Amino acid sequence: MPPPHKKLADSLSALQGLQKAGHRVINSRELTRTHRERLVANGFLQPVTKGWWISSSPGARAGDSTPWYASFWEFCARYCGDRFGHDWHLSPEQSLLLLAENSVIPRQIVVYTPKGTNHNLELPFGTSLYDLKTTELPTAAELMERDGMHLFTVPAALVKVPESFFARQPIETQVLLASLRDASDVLRLLLSGGNSAKAGAIAGALRHIGRAELADEIVKTMKGAGYDARENDPYDATQAVAALAPATSPIVGRMQAMWESMRGAVVETFPQQPGLPADRDRYLQFVDDIYKSDAYHSLSIEGYSVSPALIERVQRGNWNPATDEEDRHNRDALAARGYWQAFQRVKATIGDIIAGANAGARARATHMEWYRELFQPFVTAGVIPAAALAGYRNDAVYLRTSRYVPPRWEAVRDAMPALFDLLESEPHPGARAVLGHWLFGYIHPFPDGNGRVARFVMNAMLASGGYPWTVIRVEDRDAYLSGLDSASIDMDIRAFAAFIAERVRWSLERSDEGGEHGSKSG
């Protein structure tokens, strides 16, 4: 009889074969019962519902939602395909949210299918899937498939969601309205359904976002076909978001709309800017002085175990993986060295900014350097491959315990230039700092290190208003992450803005005193 470790190895080999095929979600036909039970017992699989499991890790903590949120959409697609074949689709509301790059894991998705039983399937962490029985499916022209999910197309989603949805989700609906190249596909659906009331609402919504030519075309065409289409703006006066250029990609439109809708709350909360420092050397000396505290807190927030002694050893150059075996294999030392190297690059960027350079433009030009310096020691030590320094991710990433899922990797290439465009054009340094930090984390462009680089972005933007380098303390981690979640999930920046503003005020007081940020006080 094979020893236990050999049995587990056989089960892991079977699981690996499925994972190589791109499956995080496993059903009962894909692994034998023996393999499944062995993998569940050792933490490599977690049960979802009868007949379904998801890949996990033995290191996952009890109550960690990350494996489930990382598998949620794949589970929904595979479960629906298994139960309903090809005859199913998501609700127009959920379709619209996904098409507008709203990637928050929903509490419930509604699946329309002729094979439905009007049953709510309870899923992990308070999520569920409701299969709504419907008598017929939309036409093939009204549906599309993305990442295995059957969605309404943009025109069909806009036509089929209730009018009240426009006001409930102003960012998403306005983003998709802005993405339309012309009115043809929307009109085709409106005319075939004789939906004059919805035609009036869509025309009013289009005029609301500055696309009067499309609004006029819809009203005139409906009236020309004999329908009494009366234009009706579904938004109220407070729901005017950024003026989006026609045919703007959804992720770019979403970022522009979120920035415009949130910046006012940040500006109201933030302390008055000191202005660019007259004594640049003194400002940069304060940045040097803050390094130990900043490195300790920033690395600790990310889960590294770094002591002040380790940070000082790295700062003095007493860290050498080429000759010291312990340094070569010490993950925390590698992270500390990378942070030191990146910090020097950020400091050089800040020197340019306080001399008058555009902060957004300098961050655009140098943020890749910051990232490479963070992970160069890991590459040198052979811990990660050199390809890890290439830059933006080409895979999905997930945030521990958060229902927010960063955008698809394909969207990152549009999102990052848009972020720097916003930073370059924003007149208020506080808005640049808060929204730049949050949106950098929202995009999550790198395979790793996004939190550290986001805090570098924040401090570079703070420098553009003469604010001092500000440390986010590890003891404030829960409030910090909660504020980020509120912004990403609920579209409410106020808690995060207030948190950053409070830390900046404390930094201003200490810098005025000529003191240094401590790791335990304040």
Stockholm file with secondary structure:
# STOCKHOLM 1.0

chainA/1-522         MPPPHKKLADSLSALQGLQKAGHRVINSRELTRTHRERLVANGFLQPVTKGWWISSSPGARAGDSTPWYASFWEFCARYCGDRFGHDWHLSPEQSLLLLAENSVIPRQIVVYTPKGTNHNLELPFGTSLYDLKTTELPTAAELMERDGMHLFTVPAALVKVPESFFARQPIETQVLLASLRDASDVLRLLLSGGNSAKAGAIAGALRHIGRAELADEIVKTMKGAGYDARENDPYDATQAVAALAPATSPIVGRMQAMWESMRGAVVETFPQQPGLPADRDRYLQFVDDIYKSDAYHSLSIEGYSVSPALIERVQRGNWNPATDEEDRHNRDALAARGYWQAFQRVKATIGDIIAGANAGARARATHMEWYRELFQPFVTAGVIPAAALAGYRNDAVYLRTSRYVPPRWEAVRDAMPALFDLLESEPHPGARAVLGHWLFGYIHPFPDGNGRVARFVMNAMLASGGYPWTVIRVEDRDAYLSGLDSASIDMDIRAFAAFIAERVRWSLERSDEGGEHGSKSG
#=GR chainA/1-522 SS CCCHHHHHHHHHHHHHHHHHTTCSEEETTTSCHHHHHHHHHTTSEEEEETTEEEECCTTCCTTCCHHHHHHHHHHHHHHHHHHHTTCCEECHHHHHHHHTTCCCCCSEEEEEETTCCSEEEECGGGCEEEEEECSCCCCGGGEEEETTEEEECHHHHHHHSCHHHHHHSHHHHHHHHHHCSCSHHHHHHHHHHTCHHHHHHHHHHHHHTTCHHHHHHHHHHHHHTTCCCCCCCCSCGGGCCCCCCTTCCHHHHHHHHHHHHHHHHHHHHSCCCCCSCSCHHHHHHHHHHHHHHHHHHHHHHTTCCCCHHHHHHHHTTCCCTTTCHHHHHCHHHHHHHHHHHHHHHHHHHHHHHHTTCCHHHHHHHHHHHHHHHHHHHHHHTTSSCGGGGGCSCSSCCCCTTCSCCCCCHHHHHHHHHHHHHHHHHCCCHHHHHHHHHHHHHHHCCSSSCHHHHHHHHHHHHHHTTTCCCCCCCGGGHHHHHHHHHHHHHHCCCHHHHHHHHHHHHHHHHHHHHTCCCCSSCC
#=GC SS_cons         CCCHHHHHHHHHHHHHHHHHTTCSEEETTTSCHHHHHHHHHTTSEEEEETTEEEECCTTCCTTCCHHHHHHHHHHHHHHHHHHHTTCCEECHHHHHHHHTTCCCCCSEEEEEETTCCSEEEECGGGCEEEEEECSCCCCGGGEEEETTEEEECHHHHHHHSCHHHHHHSHHHHHHHHHHCSCSHHHHHHHHHHTCHHHHHHHHHHHHHTTCHHHHHHHHHHHHHTTCCCCCCCCSCGGGCCCCCCTTCCHHHHHHHHHHHHHHHHHHHHSCCCCCSCSCHHHHHHHHHHHHHHHHHHHHHHTTCCCCHHHHHHHHTTCCCTTTCHHHHHCHHHHHHHHHHHHHHHHHHHHHHHHTTCCHHHHHHHHHHHHHHHHHHHHHHTTSSCGGGGGCSCSSCCCCTTCSCCCCCHHHHHHHHHHHHHHHHHCCCHHHHHHHHHHHHHHHCCSSSCHHHHHHHHHHHHHHTTTCCCCCCCGGGHHHHHHHHHHHHHHCCCHHHHHHHHHHHHHHHHHHHHTCCCCSSCC
//
